[in-house]
Amino acid sequence: MLKKLFAVLAFCMVAQTFGAKHAIASGIPSPGDFYLIARDRVGDFSGSHKVFRRTAVGLHKVSYCKRDYWVRAHTVAWTLVEAENNRAVRLEFNFGKGWRPICDHPEQQVTLSDIGLAGDPREILAKPETNSGALSLFGVISKSLREDVEVYGP
């Protein structure tokens, strides 16, 4: 129980300390978020990647439809693979009651070479991304929860 409490407190401290400087994408989209969203031929959701409005560790500055955003290298590679797989990818904005399309065909606007990378996008997706300090700290917290701890006292 004490380990779990420690982990929750540590997570809160990390989120507060690193949240503004590191790209930590929440699993749940919030109103005001921008996402690259892939949809199949009938318009059903296939996948998404968060797009940031501010810089952070591990992000690359890109421009979609003449507006600046920051994305991970995996995001750029992902858009290229999704387009190759005949899925429609576009930048969409969460306005709280649904998604509003912002920009079509991001895969035609930003390529791997635009962010200083070369190679097959599938190979880039297969490699792990470089972890930021915040992600490494999450790993340390996770590891501490898995370790056995001696309990003293009654």
Beta strands, then each sheet from edge to edge (+ up, - down):
strand 1: 34-39
strand 2: 45-51
strand 3: 60-64
strand 4: 67-71
strand 5: 88-94
strand 6: 99-104
sheet 1: 2+ 1- 5+ 6-
sheet 2: 3+ 4-
end
